Amino acid sequence: MECPIYIAVRASQQKQIEYSGGVLRELNEGDTVWMRNYASGDKWSKGEIQEPSSHPRRH
């Protein structure tokens, strides 16, 4: 049985997905991506997917 807080968080996340718009993207191992660097230095760095996430993302 799922915890009530888990259900509330899941519902909130679903609303964020519905309201955000964007495009659902699927990334696979070996795909080239740009990633944001919040530390010092260049703001963006080129990278490669090493292990795809099981969570779909909207961007």
C-alpha positions, 0 to 999 in steps of 0.5 A, a space after each residue: 500500500 502506498 504512503 499518503 504523502 507519496 500519493 500527494 507528491 505524485 499528484 503534485 508532480 503530475 499537475 506540474 507535468 500537465 501545466 508545464 507544457 514542453 516536449 517529452 524526450 527520450 534519451 539513450 545511452 551514448 546521446 550527446 547532451 548539453 548540461 548546465 554547470 551551476 558551479 564556476 566556469 562555463 555555464 554549459 558543458 557538452 556531455 554524453 548519456 552514460 546511463 539513461 534514467 527510467 524517469 521521462 523528462 519534459 523540456 
